[in-house]
């Protein structure tokens, strides 16, 4: 993980720090949450550090929210069990989102008539 720590994750999900049985699972959730936040913002960890000097707290909070959601809802979504990322997530990451000229892929030949799209 680049910007989350296991101690932050355990505090978020209210797990005792000395309970280590699920550390590998929590690390997987943490890495996935970091990647998701950076993908939503159309940026990389290195670019965030270059621009802000550190990872802004709203992005850390958004990633922790995703970890908590993943930990609490381990099953695939079905019609009977439909959950969403909390709306607060959008408010946390929106100020850090970058506009991109490619929507849906990184194909340089993508003809979008100069429009800019936000990858959310």
LUMGU-950749 format. One record per residue (C-alpha): y, x, z; residue in three letters. Coordinates in steps of 0.1 Angstrom, whole numbers, plus 2048, in hexadecimal, padded with zeros to 3 digits. Each point is the difference from the previous one (the first is absolute). Layout:
residues N
YXZALA...
This chain:
residues 120
800800800UNK82380C7F8UNK8167ED817UNK7EB7EA816UNK7ED80D81EUNK7E17F3811UNK8147FC820UNK81A7EA7EEUNK7E47EB7F1UNK7EE7FC821UNK8207F5811UNK8077E77E3UNK7DE7F0803UNK800803827UNK7E1817801UNK7FB81881CUNK8088247F5UNK7DF80E80DUNK7EB7E77ECUNK7F58147E2UNK7E37EC7F2UNK8167F27E4UNK81681E7F9UNK7F28057DDUNK8067DB7F7UNK82380280EUNK80781F7ECUNK7F47EF7E0UNK8177E2808UNK81D817807UNK7FC8147DFUNK7FD7DF7EDUNK81F7F2811UNK81481F7F8UNK7F67FF7DCUNK8087DB7FDUNK82380480FUNK80881D7E9UNK7F27EE7E2UNK8157E1807UNK81E816803UNK7F78127DFUNK803822811UNK7EB81C80EUNK7FF80F823UNK8118207F3UNK81D7EC7F0UNK8057EC820UNK803821814UNK81780F7E6UNK8177E2800UNK8007F6825UNK7F5820812UNK7E47EC811UNK7EE7DF7FBUNK8187E480AUNK7F47EB81EUNK7FF7E07ECUNK7E680F7E9UNK7EC80C81DUNK8027DD810UNK7F57F07DFUNK7E28177FEUNK7F77F9824UNK8027DA7F8UNK7E78057E3UNK7E9814816UNK8007E481AUNK7FA7E67E6UNK7E38147F2UNK7F1805822UNK8037DC80BUNK7F47F27DEUNK7E38157F5UNK7EF7E57EAUNK8097F97DCUNK8187E47FBUNK7F17DE7F7UNK80D7DC7FDUNK7F87FA824UNK80E82180DUNK8218067EEUNK81881A80FUNK81F8107F3UNK81481F808UNK81C7F4818UNK8217F87EFUNK81181A816UNK7EE81A7EBUNK8167F87E2UNK81F804815UNK7F582280DUNK7F78107DFUNK8197EF7E8UNK81D818807UNK7EA81E7F7UNK7F27F17E0UNK8078127DFUNK8057F07DFUNK7E980B7E4UNK8017FB7DBUNK7DA7FC7FEUNK7F17E080CUNK7DC7FF808UNK7F78237F2UNK80E8227FAUNK7FD7FE7DAUNK81F8117F1UNK7FC7EA7E1UNK8057E1814UNK81B7EC7EEUNK8147EE81BUNK8227FE7EDUNK81181681AUNK7F97E781DUNK7F980E822UNK7E47F1815UNK7F8804825UNK7DB807807UNK7F97E881CUNK
